[in-house]
Amino acid sequence: MTNDAERITDILRYSPGACLIVDDGVVKGANSEAISVTRIPRNRLVGAELAEIMVDEHQERVHNLLSTIDAGVGHAETRLSHGLIPLHLSARRLSSRLVIIGVRHMELEHRLSAEAGGDLTHDAVTGLPDRFHVLEKLHERLTIATNQPLALIGIWVDDLAELRESRGDRVVERVCRQVGERIQARLRGPDLLGRFDDAAFLALLTTDSDLEQLTEIADRLRNEVAFPVEFDGGLVSFTASVMVASVGPKRPTIDRVLSRLETVGKKAAATGGNRTDVFSL
């Protein structure tokens, strides 16, 4: 065990960039850069299960990353994106037990890619800005002093997981592309639309419409988005749920916005979807 401790110390000392040493899924060591990038204190990081320190939506990817290494592949990589902290993880097996996990913050890559119109900031299926990019723009609009009005529209394709299971990935991709195009066709120049996650889209609207007007917009958009999609000579039917939120002069935090989006999305899923929610933030 002493030899292991000395080896871990040496690896951490001489490894470039942020890295973690993982033994059978448990973090045994972390350098200062890894703590800075993950924003997790050392006493909470070292000794924890690697999957446990990740948010729920990342656990499957982390598990798959470690499984790939366990299957005998020498090196594996994956991208994680949560809120405003996109990360890139790389894994390399050091021995039968020890794995070194490299952690890289991707904010700079995302920003440079966005400026160059590159694929890193855009969803591969729809071509729309991805979760990180649209949240970065939302963060700017919430924190920069401006008199520009703002409203948010969240759109969920109901039962997308069931549609994938029954009809396959190609149908899901077709539906998501069509939904993105239908939403985009209703937006104006200053507005921004992005794919928020597999089943959700988020639009940032420059509008001072009141809640009654926003409700009309939401209901109309929900019906237009959920029009059946043609696929292989047939029609694919589905429903959609829409959330519209007006943002007042006193801007909410992005955490509050994300919390409300998560709540509305879960409510739509629990009640069968095909609903409209309208409120002020």
C-alpha positions as CSV (number, residue, x, y, z in Angstrom):
1,M,0.0,0.0,0.0
2,T,2.9,2.3,0.8
3,N,4.3,1.7,-2.7
4,D,0.8,2.6,-4.2
5,A,0.7,5.8,-2.1
6,E,4.2,6.8,-3.3
7,R,3.4,6.0,-6.9
8,I,0.1,8.1,-6.7
9,T,2.0,11.0,-5.3
10,D,4.6,10.8,-8.0
11,I,2.0,10.6,-10.8
12,L,0.1,13.6,-9.4
13,R,3.4,15.6,-9.0
14,Y,4.6,15.1,-12.6
15,S,1.3,14.9,-14.5
16,P,0.5,17.9,-16.7
17,G,-2.9,19.5,-16.2
18,A,-5.7,18.3,-14.0
19,C,-5.8,14.6,-13.1
20,L,-7.4,12.1,-10.7
21,I,-6.1,8.7,-9.8
22,V,-8.9,6.1,-9.6
23,D,-8.6,2.7,-7.9
24,D,-11.5,0.4,-8.7
25,G,-13.8,3.4,-9.3
26,V,-12.7,5.2,-6.1
27,V,-10.7,8.5,-6.3
28,K,-7.4,7.9,-4.5
29,G,-5.7,11.1,-5.4
30,A,-6.3,14.5,-7.1
31,N,-3.9,17.3,-7.9
32,S,-4.7,21.0,-7.3
33,E,-5.6,21.6,-10.9
34,A,-8.3,18.9,-10.8
35,I,-9.8,20.5,-7.7
36,S,-9.8,23.8,-9.4
37,V,-11.4,22.5,-12.5
38,T,-14.1,20.3,-10.8
39,R,-14.7,22.9,-8.1
40,I,-14.9,20.0,-5.5
41,P,-12.8,20.3,-2.3
42,R,-10.1,17.7,-1.8
43,N,-11.7,16.2,1.3
44,R,-14.9,15.5,-0.7
45,L,-13.1,14.3,-3.8
46,V,-10.5,11.9,-2.5
47,G,-12.1,8.7,-1.2
48,A,-15.3,9.2,-3.2
49,E,-16.7,7.0,-5.9
50,L,-15.9,8.7,-9.3
51,A,-19.5,8.2,-10.5
52,E,-20.9,9.7,-7.3
53,I,-19.2,13.0,-7.7
54,M,-20.8,13.4,-11.1
55,V,-24.4,14.7,-11.6
56,D,-27.0,12.1,-12.5
57,E,-26.9,12.9,-16.2
58,H,-23.2,12.1,-16.4
59,Q,-23.0,8.9,-14.4
60,E,-23.7,6.7,-17.4
61,R,-21.0,8.3,-19.5
62,V,-18.5,8.0,-16.6
63,H,-19.4,4.3,-16.1
64,N,-19.0,3.7,-19.9
65,L,-15.6,5.4,-19.8
66,L,-14.3,3.1,-17.0
67,S,-15.9,0.0,-18.6
68,T,-14.1,0.8,-21.9
69,I,-10.8,0.9,-20.0
70,D,-11.7,-2.3,-18.1
71,A,-12.4,-4.0,-21.5
72,G,-8.7,-3.7,-22.3
73,V,-8.7,-0.5,-24.4
74,G,-5.6,1.5,-23.4
75,H,-7.2,5.0,-23.7
76,A,-10.7,6.4,-23.8
77,E,-12.3,9.9,-23.8
78,T,-15.7,11.4,-23.2
79,R,-17.3,14.9,-23.0
80,L,-19.5,16.1,-20.1
81,S,-21.5,19.3,-20.2
82,H,-23.5,20.5,-17.2
83,G,-24.7,24.1,-16.8
84,L,-21.8,26.4,-17.6
85,I,-19.0,23.9,-16.8
86,P,-18.2,21.7,-19.9
87,L,-15.5,19.1,-19.2
88,H,-13.5,16.6,-21.2
89,L,-12.4,13.4,-19.4
90,S,-9.7,11.1,-20.7
91,A,-8.9,7.7,-19.0
92,R,-5.7,5.6,-19.3
93,R,-5.0,2.4,-17.4
94,L,-1.8,2.5,-15.3
95,S,-2.1,-1.0,-13.9
96,S,-4.6,-3.8,-13.2
97,R,-6.2,-1.5,-10.6
98,L,-5.1,2.1,-11.2
99,V,-6.6,4.4,-13.8
100,I,-5.5,8.0,-14.4
101,I,-8.3,10.4,-15.3
102,G,-7.4,13.6,-17.1
103,V,-9.8,16.5,-16.7
104,R,-9.9,19.4,-19.0
105,H,-12.2,22.5,-18.9
106,M,-13.6,23.1,-22.3
107,E,-14.9,26.6,-21.9
108,L,-12.1,28.1,-24.0
109,E,-12.6,25.5,-26.8
110,H,-16.3,26.2,-26.8
111,R,-15.8,30.0,-27.1
112,L,-13.3,29.7,-29.9
113,S,-15.4,27.2,-31.7
114,A,-18.5,29.5,-31.4
115,E,-16.5,32.5,-32.8
116,A,-15.4,30.3,-35.7
117,G,-18.8,28.8,-36.3
118,G,-17.4,25.3,-35.5
119,D,-19.2,22.1,-34.5
120,L,-18.0,21.9,-30.9
121,T,-20.7,24.4,-29.8
122,H,-23.5,22.9,-31.9
123,D,-25.7,19.9,-31.7
124,A,-24.7,17.3,-34.3
125,V,-28.3,16.2,-35.0
126,T,-30.1,19.6,-35.4
127,G,-27.2,21.9,-36.1
128,L,-28.5,24.2,-33.4
129,P,-26.3,25.7,-30.6
130,D,-25.8,23.1,-27.9
131,R,-26.7,23.2,-24.2
132,F,-23.5,24.9,-23.1
133,H,-23.6,27.6,-25.8
134,V,-27.2,28.6,-25.3
135,L,-26.7,28.7,-21.5
136,E,-23.6,30.8,-22.0
137,K,-25.7,33.3,-24.0
138,L,-28.5,33.2,-21.4
139,H,-25.9,33.9,-18.6
140,E,-24.7,36.9,-20.6
141,R,-28.3,38.3,-21.0
142,L,-29.0,37.7,-17.3
143,T,-25.9,39.3,-15.9
144,I,-25.1,42.2,-18.3
145,A,-26.8,45.4,-17.5
146,T,-29.3,46.1,-20.3
147,N,-32.8,47.4,-20.9
148,Q,-33.4,44.8,-23.6
149,P,-36.5,42.7,-22.8
150,L,-36.2,39.0,-22.4
151,A,-38.5,35.9,-22.4
152,L,-37.7,32.2,-22.4
153,I,-39.4,29.4,-24.2
154,G,-38.7,25.7,-23.3
155,I,-40.1,23.0,-25.6
156,W,-40.1,19.3,-24.7
157,V,-40.8,16.5,-27.2
158,D,-43.0,14.2,-25.0
159,D,-42.1,10.5,-24.6
160,L,-39.0,10.8,-26.8
161,A,-37.4,7.8,-25.0
162,E,-40.4,5.6,-25.7
163,L,-40.3,6.8,-29.4
164,R,-36.7,5.8,-29.6
165,E,-37.4,2.4,-28.1
166,S,-40.3,1.6,-30.4
167,R,-39.1,3.3,-33.6
168,G,-35.3,3.7,-33.3
169,D,-32.7,6.5,-33.4
170,R,-33.4,7.5,-37.0
171,V,-37.0,8.4,-36.2
172,V,-35.9,10.4,-33.1
173,E,-33.3,12.3,-35.1
174,R,-35.9,13.1,-37.8
175,V,-38.4,14.4,-35.2
176,C,-35.8,16.5,-33.4
177,R,-34.6,18.1,-36.6
178,Q,-38.2,18.9,-37.7
179,V,-39.0,20.3,-34.2
180,G,-35.9,22.5,-34.3
181,E,-36.7,23.8,-37.8
182,R,-40.3,24.5,-36.8
183,I,-39.3,26.5,-33.8
184,Q,-36.6,28.4,-35.6
185,A,-39.1,29.4,-38.3
186,R,-41.1,31.2,-35.7
187,L,-38.2,33.2,-34.2
188,R,-36.9,36.6,-35.2
189,G,-33.4,37.8,-35.8
190,P,-32.4,38.7,-32.3
191,D,-33.8,35.5,-30.8
192,L,-31.6,32.4,-30.1
193,L,-32.6,28.7,-30.1
194,G,-30.6,25.9,-28.8
195,R,-31.0,22.1,-28.1
196,F,-31.1,22.0,-24.3
197,D,-30.9,18.2,-24.0
198,D,-32.1,15.1,-25.9
199,A,-35.8,16.0,-25.7
200,A,-35.7,19.7,-25.0
201,F,-35.1,23.0,-26.8
202,L,-34.6,26.4,-25.2
203,A,-35.2,29.7,-27.0
204,L,-34.2,33.2,-25.8
205,L,-36.6,35.8,-27.0
206,T,-36.1,39.5,-27.2
207,T,-39.7,40.6,-26.5
208,D,-41.7,42.6,-23.9
209,S,-45.0,40.7,-24.6
210,D,-47.1,40.3,-21.5
211,L,-48.2,36.9,-20.0
212,E,-51.4,36.8,-21.9
213,Q,-49.6,37.3,-25.2
214,L,-46.9,34.8,-24.2
215,T,-49.6,32.2,-23.4
216,E,-51.1,32.6,-27.0
217,I,-47.6,32.2,-28.4
218,A,-47.0,29.1,-26.3
219,D,-50.2,27.4,-27.3
220,R,-49.8,28.1,-30.9
221,L,-46.2,26.9,-30.9
222,R,-47.1,23.7,-29.0
223,N,-49.6,22.8,-31.7
224,E,-47.3,23.7,-34.6
225,V,-44.3,21.8,-33.1
226,A,-46.2,18.6,-32.6
227,F,-47.6,18.3,-36.1
228,P,-46.9,14.7,-37.3
229,V,-43.5,14.1,-39.0
230,E,-43.1,12.2,-42.3
231,F,-40.7,9.2,-42.1
232,D,-40.2,6.3,-44.6
233,G,-43.6,7.0,-46.3
234,G,-45.5,7.2,-43.0
235,L,-46.3,9.7,-40.3
236,V,-44.8,9.8,-36.8
237,S,-47.2,11.3,-34.3
238,F,-46.1,12.8,-30.9
239,T,-47.0,15.6,-28.5
240,A,-45.0,18.5,-27.1
241,S,-45.0,20.5,-23.9
242,V,-44.1,24.2,-23.8
243,M,-43.0,26.5,-21.1
244,V,-42.9,30.3,-21.5
245,A,-41.4,32.6,-18.9
246,S,-41.3,36.4,-18.9
247,V,-38.1,37.8,-17.3
248,G,-38.5,41.0,-15.4
249,P,-36.1,43.9,-15.0
250,K,-34.7,42.2,-11.8
251,R,-33.0,39.3,-13.5
252,P,-33.1,35.9,-11.9
253,T,-29.9,33.8,-11.4
254,I,-29.2,31.2,-14.0
255,D,-29.5,28.6,-11.2
256,R,-33.1,29.7,-10.6
257,V,-33.8,29.4,-14.4
258,L,-32.3,26.0,-14.6
259,S,-34.2,24.8,-11.5
260,R,-37.5,26.0,-13.0
261,L,-36.8,24.4,-16.4
262,E,-36.0,21.1,-14.6
263,T,-39.2,21.3,-12.5
264,V,-41.4,22.0,-15.6
265,G,-39.8,19.3,-17.6
266,K,-40.4,16.7,-14.8
267,K,-44.0,17.9,-14.4
268,A,-44.7,17.5,-18.1
269,A,-43.2,14.0,-18.1
270,A,-45.2,13.0,-14.9
271,T,-48.5,14.2,-16.3
272,G,-48.2,12.8,-19.8
273,G,-47.1,15.9,-21.5
274,N,-49.0,18.0,-24.1
275,R,-49.2,20.9,-21.7
276,T,-48.4,24.6,-21.5
277,D,-46.9,26.4,-18.5
278,V,-46.6,30.2,-18.3
279,F,-45.1,32.2,-15.5
280,S,-42.8,35.1,-14.6
281,L,-39.2,34.8,-13.4
